[in-house]
Amino acid sequence: MNLPVNQIIQGDCREVLARLPERSVDLIFADPPYNLQLRQTLWRPNMTQVDAVDDAWDRFDDFAAYDAFTRAWLAACRRVLKDDGALWVIGSYHNIYRVGALMQDLGFWILNDVAWIKTNPMPNFRGVRFTNAHETLIWAAKDREARYTFNYHAMKTLNDDLQMRSDWHLPICSGRERLRTPDGDKVHSTQKPEALLYRVILASSQPGDVVLDPFFGSGVTGAVAKRLHRRWIGIEREAAYIEAAQQRIDAITPAPLDGAAFDVRDRKRLQPRVPFGRLLELGLLLPGQALYFRMDSRQSARIKPDGKLLLPDDGFEGSIHQAGKHLMDGSPCNGWEHWYFVAEDGLLHPIDELRQAARALSWLAGDASVDPTSKAQPTRDYDND
């Protein structure tokens, strides 16, 4: 089966996913049934009935049935997800802990849980519990070693140049964004706001990537994916939801994909790779020269002719990243930023300055492999830079 991009496929997601090619999807956003277990009608103080989630698709006989359903669709998602892809799942306190445990059992590696703080939540009308004002999203890679996409700088820019936190304050879907029937009823009882999916898709994918939603509902994933020039696949059982979602997506005309306008990757990380040993070959650093660790300028290392660093205190040898990681008790370390050399002014400067000089020298010498204008792919871990 060819990948049915930009289409809604009707059917049970477990069956549809089984027909899709293995390792073909870059990003999955799943908004599965919450198994709310409602046992009685909810009423407001003015005696009007609360429009709660009582749809047939949210009913399960017991926790065992819900767990079996969840394990099946998660396993099916894992099969179609690329090795460097990511999975986002949203849920409430009714189900998210069960979902998270099953994700870990299947081998997913949880990267973050994000709290969607609803700025306009539905009140607790009976006054017997706290107002339920948030939902939880789990962001996971396929396994612990996966080289997943995270557009960190794009999310920071989106948040007024402040590092984006894991608490997202966004309103629930309402007003003109809420899809309604001709009679004024909600098309879908758990329609999510586009702002929520905007963050998920922008953070975890690139233009042209395939974004899949196995519980497509009102089509918010497809709508946002189309605006951001991602390809999308929706899976949905209910014909009424499919019709509404298709109309919604068809009405969207995204801005033209013009050059790098939609590319939000960090430009610094897109620069071509320069091996540390290249600095020795160009004479920017010398074998035997001392480098100093940023966290403690008293901690030094000697450069070996092959580009490894030798730590005199314990004899450890490794790359600039491995040596830094060793000094930081196993914490990830970008050696380009943490190792310093003594410059002509007698002060300590980061060796990253020499990397930039190496790029310029190699480009002037006609070495296309380090052309600073080339469209290199970003690196995601320090040991490969």
N, C-alpha and C positions, 0 to 999 in steps of 0.2 A: 504494500500500500504506500503510495506517495504521500508526503506530508501535506495534509489538507489545510494550508495556511489561509488565514483570513476567512475562515468558515466556521459556522456553528454546526456541530454534529449532534443529532438527536439520538439519545440512548443512555444507558447506564454507563457511567464513567469507567467502571471496572472492565466492562466488555469492550468499550471503544478504545481505551488505552491499550488493551491487549493487541489491537490491530495496528497500532502506530509503530513506526520503526524504532528500534532500540537506540538509545543515546541520540535522540534527534531534537530535544527541546532544551533551550537555554535557561528558562525561568518558568517556575510554576507558582501560581498563586491559588490557594485553595481556601474556600469559604464553605466548609462542609456543614451538614446538619449539626445543630448544637445539642440535640437530645435534651430539650428543656424540661421534660417530665412534668408539664403543667397538669394539675389535677382538678382545677376549678376555674370558673370564669372570674376575671379580674374586673373590679369596678372602681371608678373614680369617686371622690367624695360627693360629687353632684349626681351620682347614680347613672352616669354614662359608662358604657362598657369599654374597656381597654382593648385596642386592636392588637392582641398579643399574637405570638407565633404559635399557631395551632395547626399548621399545615400537615398533611399526611406524610410528606417526606421527612418530617422531623420526629416521627414516632418510631420507637423501637421497643421490642418486647421487654428487654432487660439490658443490663450493662454488657453481658456476654455477647448479645447480638450486636450491640453498638461497636464493641471492640473488634469483632470479626469483620464487620463492614469497614471499619477504619483501617484495620491491618491490610485488608485486600486492596483498597484504593491507594494507600500509601505505597505498598509494594509495586503496584502498577505504575505509579508516578516515578518511583525510583528506577524502574526499567527504562522508561523513555527519557529520563533526565540525562543530559551530557555529564561527563565526569567532572567538568568544571562549572556545572550549573548550580542553581540554588532553588530551594523550596521555601515558600512562605505559607504558613497556615494561620488562620485567625479563628479565635474561639472565645467562649466565655468561661466562667468558673465551672459551668456544668460539664464541659468536655475537654478543655484545653490540657488538663493534667494527664488525662488518659491518652490524648493524642500525642503529647510530648513523650510519654514513656514508650509508646509504640514506635515513634520515630527513632528513638535511641535503640530500641531492640532491633530495628531493621538496618541499623548502621549509619543513619544520618548523624551529622555532627552539628550540634546546636551552636550557632554563632552569637545570637542575641535573642532575648525576648523583649518585645516592644510593647509598652502599654499605650493603647490609644485612649487618651483621656477625653471623654465626651464633654465638650463645653456646654452642651444643652441636653443633658440626659433626661430620660423619663423618670419622674419622681417615684418613690416607693409609697404607693397610695395607702397601703395597709399599716405602715408605720411599725413593722415588726423586724425590719432589717435596715442596714445602711443602704442608701441609694446606690444602685449598681451603675457607676459612672465610668466604667472603663471596660475595654476588651483587650485581650492579649494576642499579639502576633508572635509566632516563633519563626525565626529566620535560621535556616540550616543549610549546610553544604552536604554534598553526597557522602563524604567521609572526612576524616580529620585532616588528611593531606591534600584535599582538593584545592585547586587554584581558582577559587571563586572570584567573581567580579564584585568589586565594591568601589563605587565612585565617591570616595570619601570627600574629595574637595568640592564636588558638585553639591553634596548634601550640606557641607559647611557654608558654601556660598548661598544656598537656598535659605539658610538660617541666619542671614545677616552677618556672615563671616564668623560665626561662632560654631564650634564643634557641635554637631547635632547629637542630642541626647536620645535616650531610649524611651522618653515619655513624650508622646506626640499629642498636643492639644489641638483637636480638630472637632468641629461640630458634626452631629449626625446628619444624615441625608434628609433634606427638607426643602421646602419652597419649590422653585421651578425645576430643580434637579430631580426631585422625587417623581418617578414615573407613576402615572395614575390611569385608571380605566376611564372610559367615557362617563361612568357613573360617579367618578371621584374617588374610588377605592384605590388603595395601593396596588400596583402591579405585583410587587414582590415585598414580602414582609420584612426581609432583612437586607434591603438594598444598602450598599456601602457608598460613602461619599467618594467622589472622584479624587479629592485631595489626598485621601489615604492611599489609593492606588498610584497616584502620581509619585509619591515618595518611594513606594516599593519598587516600581518599574524604573524610575530614574536611578535609584541607588544600585540596582542589581543587574542591569542589562545595558546593551549598546544598541544604537540604531541597526535595524536589520535582524536582530535576534528574534527568536521564536518564543513567545510568551503563551503559556497554556493555562487555562482555567477549567478544572474538571467539574466545577459546580457553577456554571456560567451565569445562571439567574438572569438578572436584568441587563447584563452585558457591560458592566462598568470596566472590567479588565480590558475588554476589546476596545471600548471607547477611548480609554487613556492610551492604550498601546498604539492605536491608530494615530492619535495626535502626536505621539512621540516617535513615529516612524519605526515602530516595532511590528513584526508580523505576529499574528495571534491565532490561537485555536480555542474555540469554546466547545464544551461538552455539556449538554443539558437534556433532561428528560421531558420537561413540561413544554408542550407546544405553545402555550400562552406566553411563557417567558421568552421562548425563542423568537416569536413574532415581535414582541416589544423590543427585545435586544437588537434584532436585526434592523428595525426601523430607526432605533437610536444611533446605531453605528453608521448606517447609510447616510444619515443627515450630517455627518461630520466630514468636513473637507480640511485636512491638515495643511499647514503652511508648507511650501515646497521644501524638499530636502536639498538645501543649497550648500554644497561643499561641507565645511566643518561646522556649520551652524548648530547642528544637533549633537555634535561630539563633545561630551562633557568630561572626557578623561583628563587627568592631570597632565598638562603639557610637559612638565619636568620629567615625569616618568615615561613619556613617549620618546624622549631623546634616545638616540642609538646607544647601544651597549659599549662600554669601554672596559676591558679587563684591567684589573689593578696592575698586572704585569706590564701593560702598555706604558705606564708611567716610568717604569725602569728602562724600557727599550728606548724611550724618547729622552732619557736623561733628566727627567723632571724630579725623580727620586733616585737614590743610589743604593746598591746593595750594602748592607751593614748600617745604613742610616737609622737613627732613632725616630720612632713615632710616639706620640703621647696620647693617652686615653683621656677623652673629654671629661669624664666624671671625676677623674683624679689625675691632675697633670704630673703627679709623682709616679704614676704607673706608666712605664714605658715598654716598648717592644722594639726588636731589631728586625729590619727587613732582610729576608733571605733572598738569594739570587733568583729563586723561582717564584717570588711574589708572596710567599707565606710570611707570616709574622711569628717570631720566636719570643715567647714571654720568659724572661730570665728567671723569674722567681720560682716557677715550677716546671719549666721546660716545655710548656704547651706550644704546639705548632698548629697553625691553621690559617685560613683566609682572614681578611680584615673583618669579615662578618663573624666568622667562627671564633676568632680571638676575642672580639668584643662580647659575644654571647657568653664565652667562658668567664670573662671578668664580671659579667652581670648575672652570674649564677643561673644561666640557662634562659634568660629573657631574650627575646628577639632583639637584634642589634643591626642597624644600618651602619656598617663600618665607614662609609663615605662621610657620614656626618659626625662620627664619634672619634675618629683618629685624626690627630693634628701633627703638623710638621713645623719646624722652626724656619720661618721665611727670612728673606734678606733684611727685613726691618727688625729682626730679633724677636718677633712676636709669634705666638702660635696661631696658625691658620688651618682650617679644615682641609683635608686632602681632596675634598670635593672641588675646591678651586683648581687643583691640578687636573682633575678629570675634565673640567670644562676647557682648560688649556689644551689638553690632549685631543679633544674633539676638534678644536679649531685648527691645531697643527696638522692633524690627519686629513682634515678636509682640504686645507690649503695644498697639501702634498698630493691630493688626488685620490685619497683612500676612500672610495665610495662606501665602504662598509661602516664608516663612522661619519657619514655625511650628516651634519646637524640639521639639514632640511629634509631628510628622508622621513617616511612615515613608518617609523618602527612600532612594533607592538609593545605595550607596557609590560614590565615585569611585575610579578606579584609577590616575590619573596627575595630577600636580600642575597641569599646564597647564589642566585642565578644572575646577579648583576656584576 
